Amino acid sequence: MKTDHTISASEIGQYNYCSVAWYLQRCGYEPESRYLEQGTKAHVALGKTLEKVQWETKMVSRYTIIGVLFLVVFRLFVMGVILL
């Protein structure tokens, strides 16, 4: 294990990306392992899932706003404030 207790800014970035990989590298393990490809695939899959969730969240927000605006306009129409 690395005995230097100093952590660089790039190590913080590595830790944020994958804390397990950072820890293993800190312990002296080389990134050349049979699990590297599995880990890379897992990170790609998680990234795609996250992008999909973010997109769906944006769409839900947009449709909610459109729905609320529609209800407000409809209510104003029913009250006679808006005439066609």
N, CA, C and O of each residue as an XYZ file, in Angstrom:
336
protein
N       0.850     -1.181      0.000
C       0.000      0.000      0.000
C       0.887      1.232      0.000
O       1.950      1.258      0.619
N       0.426      2.243     -0.705
C       1.163      3.492     -0.799
C       1.233      4.128      0.591
O       0.212      4.293      1.258
N       2.440      4.480      1.016
C       2.609      5.037      2.362
C       2.482      6.553      2.386
O       2.324      7.148      3.452
N       2.550      7.181      1.213
C       2.395      8.628      1.140
C       0.935      8.982      1.395
O       0.043      8.490      0.705
N       0.695      9.827      2.377
C      -0.674     10.177      2.743
C      -1.181     11.402      1.985
O      -2.295     11.869      2.222
N      -0.363     11.916      1.078
C      -0.767     13.064      0.280
C      -1.606     12.576     -0.898
O      -1.243     11.614     -1.574
N      -2.724     13.245     -1.133
C      -3.596     12.896     -2.246
C      -3.621     14.075     -3.206
O      -3.886     15.209     -2.808
N      -3.345     13.797     -4.471
C      -3.314     14.858     -5.478
C      -4.725     15.144     -5.988
O      -5.664     14.385     -5.748
N      -4.840     16.263     -6.698
C      -6.136     16.638     -7.276
C      -6.598     15.589     -8.284
O      -7.787     15.280     -8.358
N      -5.663     15.041     -9.059
C      -6.054     14.020    -10.038
C      -6.533     12.745     -9.345
O      -7.412     12.052     -9.858
N      -5.957     12.434     -8.183
C      -6.431     11.267     -7.431
C      -7.855     11.470     -6.929
O      -8.638     10.523     -6.861
N      -8.183     12.711     -6.580
C      -9.556     13.001     -6.157
C     -10.515     12.754     -7.323
O     -11.600     12.202     -7.142
N     -10.099     13.168     -8.515
C     -10.906     12.912     -9.712
C     -11.051     11.427     -9.977
O     -12.135     10.960    -10.327
N      -9.956     10.671     -9.812
C     -10.018      9.218     -9.987
C     -10.955      8.593     -8.960
O     -11.734      7.697     -9.285
N     -10.877      9.067     -7.729
C     -11.727      8.538     -6.660
C     -13.200      8.815     -6.971
O     -14.055      7.950     -6.780
N     -13.488     10.022     -7.448
C     -14.870     10.360     -7.793
C     -15.392      9.494     -8.929
O     -16.566      9.126     -8.949
N     -14.515      9.169     -9.873
C     -14.930      8.334    -11.001
C     -15.181      6.905    -10.552
O     -16.212      6.321    -10.886
N     -14.246      6.334     -9.796
C     -14.401      4.959     -9.310
C     -13.536      4.776     -8.070
O     -12.317      4.635     -8.165
N     -14.175      4.780     -6.917
C     -13.446      4.689     -5.655
C     -12.732      3.349     -5.510
O     -11.669      3.275     -4.895
N     -13.310      2.293     -6.069
C     -12.674      0.971     -5.967
C     -11.373      0.946     -6.760
O     -10.350      0.467     -6.271
N     -11.414      1.466     -7.993
C     -10.199      1.505     -8.814
C      -9.130      2.364     -8.151
O      -7.952      2.004     -8.155
N      -9.533      3.493     -7.585
C      -8.586      4.356     -6.888
C      -7.937      3.613     -5.725
O      -6.719      3.661     -5.554
N      -8.746      2.931     -4.932
C      -8.227      2.197     -3.776
C      -7.260      1.094     -4.214
O      -6.186      0.938     -3.634
N      -7.643      0.338     -5.230
C      -6.775     -0.750     -5.695
C      -5.457     -0.205     -6.231
O      -4.400     -0.785     -5.986
N      -5.514      0.898     -6.956
C      -4.279      1.498     -7.466
C      -3.425      1.990     -6.307
O      -2.202      1.852     -6.339
N      -4.047      2.555     -5.296
C      -3.343      3.036     -4.108
C      -2.664      1.880     -3.375
O      -1.611      2.060     -2.763
N      -3.272      0.688     -3.440
C      -2.702     -0.504     -2.790
C      -1.624     -1.165     -3.638
O      -1.005     -2.141     -3.213
N      -1.400     -0.634     -4.835
C      -0.324     -1.152     -5.661
C      -0.757     -2.101     -6.754
O       0.091     -2.628     -7.474
N      -2.042     -2.337     -6.901
C      -2.519     -3.212     -7.969
C      -2.462     -2.472     -9.288
O      -2.815     -1.296     -9.369
N      -2.025     -3.152    -10.299
C      -1.954     -2.581    -11.632
C      -3.338     -2.655    -12.277
O      -4.101     -3.582    -12.008
N      -3.660     -1.680    -13.126
C      -4.967     -1.721    -13.773
C      -5.108     -2.829    -14.803
O      -6.192     -3.031    -15.351
N      -4.029     -3.546    -15.073
C      -4.069     -4.662    -16.018
C      -4.594     -5.893    -15.284
O      -3.809     -6.648    -14.709
N      -5.864     -6.098    -15.294
C      -6.417     -7.286    -14.654
C      -7.540     -7.849    -15.503
O      -8.032     -7.191    -16.419
N      -7.933     -9.045    -15.197
C      -9.000     -9.685    -15.968
C     -10.352     -9.028    -15.693
O     -11.300     -9.209    -16.457
N     -10.437     -8.280    -14.622
C     -11.690     -7.624    -14.276
C     -11.805     -6.220    -14.871
O     -12.862     -5.594    -14.798
N     -10.721     -5.733    -15.455
C     -10.711     -4.380    -16.005
C     -11.773     -4.218    -17.094
O     -12.501     -3.225    -17.112
N     -11.859     -5.186    -17.991
C     -12.849     -5.117    -19.073
C     -14.275     -5.158    -18.514
O     -15.151     -4.430    -18.981
N     -14.500     -6.012    -17.513
C     -15.826     -6.079    -16.886
C     -16.177     -4.752    -16.226
O     -17.302     -4.266    -16.348
N     -15.212     -4.176    -15.529
C     -15.440     -2.896    -14.865
C     -15.719     -1.791    -15.859
O     -16.587     -0.949    -15.631
N     -14.985     -1.789    -16.963
C     -15.189     -0.787    -18.004
C     -16.592     -0.919    -18.598
O     -17.285      0.079    -18.795
N     -17.005     -2.157    -18.882
C     -18.351     -2.386    -19.419
C     -19.421     -1.950    -18.417
O     -20.436     -1.366    -18.797
N     -19.187     -2.235    -17.147
C     -20.148     -1.842    -16.115
C     -20.269     -0.324    -16.041
O     -21.373      0.205    -15.909
N     -19.138      0.381    -16.125
C     -19.164      1.844    -16.085
C     -19.900      2.408    -17.306
O     -20.657      3.371    -17.181
N     -19.683      1.820    -18.470
C     -20.370      2.275    -19.686
C     -21.877      2.055    -19.542
O     -22.669      2.939    -19.869
N     -22.268      0.884    -19.056
C     -23.694      0.585    -18.877
C     -24.329      1.531    -17.870
O     -25.437      2.022    -18.088
N     -23.632      1.788    -16.769
C     -24.163      2.712    -15.772
C     -24.283      4.126    -16.342
O     -25.250      4.836    -16.063
N     -23.303      4.522    -17.133
C     -23.346      5.842    -17.753
C     -24.543      5.980    -18.688
O     -25.212      7.014    -18.687
N     -24.818      4.953    -19.481
C     -25.967      4.983    -20.395
C     -27.272      5.032    -19.610
O     -28.201      5.749    -19.980
N     -27.334      4.268    -18.530
C     -28.541      4.279    -17.690
C     -28.747      5.653    -17.079
O     -29.871      6.153    -17.050
N     -27.685      6.265    -16.594
C     -27.778      7.592    -16.008
C     -28.241      8.619    -17.035
O     -29.086      9.462    -16.734
N     -27.691      8.552    -18.244
C     -28.116      9.477    -19.298
C     -29.601      9.307    -19.602
O     -30.312     10.292    -19.800
N     -30.071      8.058    -19.638
C     -31.484      7.788    -19.910
C     -32.365      8.353    -18.794
O     -33.396      8.967    -19.069
N     -31.971      8.153    -17.557
C     -32.743      8.666    -16.422
C     -32.781     10.193    -16.450
O     -33.824     10.793    -16.191
N     -31.645     10.823    -16.763
C     -31.610     12.281    -16.839
C     -32.531     12.793    -17.941
O     -33.241     13.779    -17.742
N     -32.527     12.135    -19.102
C     -33.385     12.531    -20.210
C     -34.855     12.372    -19.816
O     -35.668     13.262    -20.063
N     -35.192     11.231    -19.200
C     -36.575     10.989    -18.790
C     -37.025     12.001    -17.740
O     -38.176     12.435    -17.754
N     -36.136     12.375    -16.838
C     -36.470     13.377    -15.821
C     -36.774     14.724    -16.472
O     -37.717     15.408    -16.074
N     -35.973     15.110    -17.477
C     -36.242     16.354    -18.195
C     -37.606     16.312    -18.879
O     -38.362     17.282    -18.834
N     -37.911     15.185    -19.507
C     -39.178     15.065    -20.214
C     -40.351     15.131    -19.247
O     -41.351     15.786    -19.540
N     -40.252     14.475    -18.116
C     -41.321     14.524    -17.119
C     -41.530     15.959    -16.647
O     -42.667     16.408    -16.504
N     -40.445     16.672    -16.408
C     -40.552     18.067    -15.981
C     -41.247     18.910    -17.043
O     -42.123     19.716    -16.729
N     -40.858     18.724    -18.285
C     -41.460     19.503    -19.373
C     -42.949     19.211    -19.513
O     -43.758     20.129    -19.643
N     -43.308     17.926    -19.486
C     -44.723     17.572    -19.618
C     -45.538     18.036    -18.417
O     -46.711     18.380    -18.561
N     -44.938     18.047    -17.251
C     -45.634     18.556    -16.062
C     -45.930     20.041    -16.223
O     -47.038     20.491    -15.932
N     -44.944     20.798    -16.686
C     -45.146     22.240    -16.899
C     -46.223     22.477    -17.948
O     -47.095     23.326    -17.763
N     -46.168     21.736    -19.043
C     -47.177     21.875    -20.099
C     -48.561     21.536    -19.554
O     -49.530     22.231    -19.861
N     -48.667     20.493    -18.759
C     -49.945     20.097    -18.174
C     -50.499     21.157    -17.238
O     -51.692     21.461    -17.272
N     -49.642     21.716    -16.409
C     -50.087     22.759    -15.476
C     -50.548     23.993    -16.251
O     -51.584     24.575    -15.929
N     -49.792     24.389    -17.260
C     -50.195     25.540    -18.075
C     -51.534     25.287    -18.764
O     -52.381     26.178    -18.825
N     -51.724     24.085    -19.278
C     -52.991     23.735    -19.907
C     -54.139     23.859    -18.908
O     -55.191     24.404    -19.242
N     -53.951     23.365    -17.700
C     -54.994     23.449    -16.679
C     -55.305     24.896    -16.300
O     -56.468     25.242    -16.089
N     -54.288     25.734    -16.213
C     -54.501     27.151    -15.885
C     -55.299     27.830    -16.995
O     -56.259     28.552    -16.724
N     -54.899     27.597    -18.246
C     -55.616     28.204    -19.378
C     -57.046     27.688    -19.419
O     -57.970     28.471    -19.641
N     -57.249     26.405    -19.212
C     -58.593     25.826    -19.213
C     -59.448     26.446    -18.112
O     -60.609     26.790    -18.336
N     -58.866     26.586    -16.926
C     -59.602     27.167    -15.789
C     -59.977     28.623    -16.097
O     -61.096     29.048    -15.810
N     -59.050     29.383    -16.676
C     -59.355     30.757    -17.048
C     -60.438     30.816    -18.127
O     -61.271     31.722    -18.123
N     -60.428     29.865    -19.035
C     -61.456     29.788    -20.082
C     -62.818     29.492    -19.458
O     -63.812     30.125    -19.814
N     -62.871     28.551    -18.543
C     -64.122     28.184    -17.873
C     -64.668     29.372    -17.074
O     -65.880     29.582    -17.017
N     -63.779     30.137    -16.463
C     -64.191     31.291    -15.672
C     -64.611     32.471    -16.548
O     -65.159     33.447    -16.037
N     -64.366     32.401    -17.844
C     -64.740     33.472    -18.742
C     -63.691     34.549    -18.896
O     -63.930     35.557    -19.562
N     -62.546     34.355    -18.297
C     -61.474     35.345    -18.415
C     -60.886     35.317    -19.820
O     -60.523     36.357    -20.371
N     -60.797     34.137    -20.389
C     -60.274     33.976    -21.746
C     -61.455     33.652    -22.653
O     -62.195     32.699    -22.409
N     -61.621     34.446    -23.689
C     -62.688     34.207    -24.647
C     -62.079     33.851    -25.994
O     -61.077     34.435    -26.406
N     -62.676     32.910    -26.661
C     -62.198     32.531    -27.996
C     -63.006     33.208    -29.053
O     -62.754     33.014    -30.242
